[in-house]
Amino acid sequence: MLPPMPNDPSSSALDRLLRQAIAERRLVAFTLDGVRRVGEPHDYGIHKGVPRLLFYQLEGRNTFRPEWRWGELAKISDLRLLDDRFAGPRPAPSGRRVQWDALMATVSPRPVSPPLDGA
């Protein structure tokens, strides 16, 4: 397990860690809105002007069954890469994909945006 990274969404360290987790299909653990969560990071980018992570939550509040969740990067703390991996893309529940302003990393075969400045 890697040590936690800074929580600033513009941090190049956080950017690299999210890109690495997605590229290597590794589970991540983090705190979001005061709740410890574990999930599969599927997409990372800017959605409606806000840096976000779209993840499939496996553990955390109200996880009676795994489910898709959004995490605003500004609200995520103590992000860690775990050694466990996941298989890859999952079907979107609605059958549609999110329209990103900028997609920085994804497990799906879609194209991504260029790296953030300084990344």
QUIJOLIN-V706565 format. One record per pair of residues at least 12 apart in sequence whose C-alpha atoms are under 8 Angstrom apart, sorted by the first residue. I is the first residue (numbers start at 1). GAP is how many residues later the second one is. Records with the same first field share a line. If there is no record, write none. Layout:
# QUIJOLIN-V706565
I->GAP, GAP
This chain:
# QUIJOLIN-V706565
1->79, 80, 81, 82
2->78, 79, 80
3->77
4->74, 75, 76
5->12, 73, 74, 75
6->71, 72
7->66, 67, 69, 70, 71, 72
8->65, 66
9->42, 64, 65
12->104, 106, 107
13->106
15->104
16->103
17->64
18->23, 26, 87
19->25, 85, 86
21->20, 60
22->19, 20, 21, 83, 84, 85
23->82, 83, 84
24->61
25->15, 16, 60, 61, 62, 63, 82
26->14, 15, 55, 56, 57, 58, 59, 60
27->12, 13, 14, 54, 55, 56, 57, 58, 59
28->12, 13, 51, 52, 53, 54
29->49, 50, 51, 52, 53
30->46, 47, 48, 49, 50
31->45, 46, 47, 48
32->39, 43, 44, 45
33->42, 43
35->25, 26
36->23, 24, 25
37->20, 21, 22, 23, 24
38->19, 20, 21, 22
39->16, 17, 18, 19, 20
40->15, 16, 17, 18, 46
41->12, 13, 14, 15
42->12, 13, 14, 46, 47, 63, 64, 65, 66
43->12, 60, 61, 62, 63, 64
44->59, 60, 61, 62
45->55, 56, 57, 58, 59, 60
46->54, 55, 56, 57, 58
47->52, 53, 54, 55
48->52, 53
49->52
50->22
51->21, 22, 23
52->18, 19, 20, 21
53->17, 18, 19, 20
54->14, 15, 16, 17
55->13, 14, 15, 16
56->12, 13
57->12
88->19, 20
89->18, 19
104->12
